[in-house]
Amino acid sequence: MKYDTSIQIGSRVIAVDKPTYFIADIAANHDGELARAKELIWRAKQAGADCAKFQHFLANQIVSAVGFSSMHAQLGHQASWKRSVTETYDQYHTRRDWTQQLVETCRQADIEFMTTPYDFDAIDMFAGIVPAYKIGSGDITFHAAVDRIARVGKPVLLATGATTFAEVERVVDLVLRSNSALCLMQCNTNYTGSLENFRYVNLNVLRTYAARWPGMILGFSDHTPGHSAVLGAIALGARVVEKHFTDDNSRDGPDHKFALNPQTWRSMVEASKEMEAALGDGVKRIEDNETETIVVQRRALRVRHGLPAGTVLEETHLEALRPCPQGAVSPDFLRNILGRKLKVDKDAGREVLWTDLA
């Protein structure tokens, strides 16, 4: 199926030869307070984010109280939550009547507003508001919602945590039936913030995606500590990066502990810019900043002893020593000059120039 090799989110073109697009996932870190949500938008912008993203869900439309209450214990990162899953979702959801103020704050801060919608009403209400949709990993098998989002016609950022490759192929095909603007994002959905998670983030899946869908826009939704994995993802071709964002990692709440704060986010952005600069264009050449080192590090053929003009050069006349000024004969051309005559006298230690040879 056809897919785009570049997509546009707001004023930004996303492509492999463009700078990485950074999404600050504020998610639940507003702690249920509109003022905090607005402040985090400004803090995300100041830290270098291109987009402030929220998550819109309603507890009774995303989780089953019966289902979770029947489990013997809360699992994974939810085990540390002080309230039930249903109560936590209800406490920390982004209120829909905040939308106008959040959008306006993003406009004032000059940062894109985006959301991950978790029900049909949210999908529909944001159709004329967001420049793109993010689909969370947990909804990758919720094909009815994926299809509804794809049909809106906005770019789709699709996270693929905790999925098999076959599931990814199915959902990619589903999106591409109606929407060619797809960014496929590798993800690991362990939210504990443990260093052990680096063993499971599996960045080389990005290589697998690139081989299966050459030229497709790739991304990385990350929950590991720091930004080491982000740099690796960028090196492997990811050009959309999503990380959770908070102003204080010590606050209570489901997402604060594994989020980046303004200082660590800024460090990630700056390191990523260095990584992008270091990647280059893949063309092997003598770079502009190597024009001096190529002289001082390379060897030239030099005469061991003074030689008069007319000398027929032999290997015993020559040795290979640094530096190698422009126009000097380098050692890899030794066989090309043996048997040729010098047109000029050469003092001991002087380099042999191509213009010296008859």
C-alpha angles and dihedrals in degrees: 000000000000119000134172122255090203131031133188124229110184106308094342126095111211115208139132091262094049130083118275116271111227122209118196105206103209088174109150096349092101084076091219094302122120093205090056091048091054093045091051090055090058092044091050091052092049090050092056104264120150095202137029108211129194133186121233117202138135116222095233092049098049106035136033114231089201092049096051095039090056092057114096092229141357110266137218117352089347089071089077094053113114094212133044119281092253093048092047093051090049093049097048104037120122108252113236094218087065091066100097093048093046092050091047092049090052089050091051092047092047094236129125119256117221139160143193105231116208101187137040094253091055091048091053099042094054097045092100095037113050125065090216141000127240116209115202122228092246092065097051090108093042090094096170090062094041091052092047091052093046092052092057086075099229120126112279122220106198121194116204107195120149093010137122122237090248090056090050092051091051095050093043089053089049093053094044093054089075107009130044095184099092132150112194112209129199113219143168112210101209107119101185095102090227120159086227088072092075086075090062106037089091101196091182087076082081087065089051091051092047091052093048096042107024112205096010114141109258130201144176129226105195136194101167120113118273122348107288092110091047091057090049091050092051090050088054093052107272111147100174118061125185124191131164114256132208137159094224127026092197095065121109116253140095099272108033100087098060097035127102118244126216093274097047091041091054090049089053093051094048093047090048092054088053089050092051091050090048093052094067124177100296095246110130110225143135099275124226092249091055098062092101099039092051086063099045098039102042124078128235129201107259131183114252093210135013111286127194124227111276095040113144104226120241129181091251090062093062143065132178114239138151139290113054110198120199110283095024121128111252122216094253088069095053094115090051095062103038109112094023122120128241113239093197139036114266124205119220112280096018119134119247111242123204087237089059092067130090 
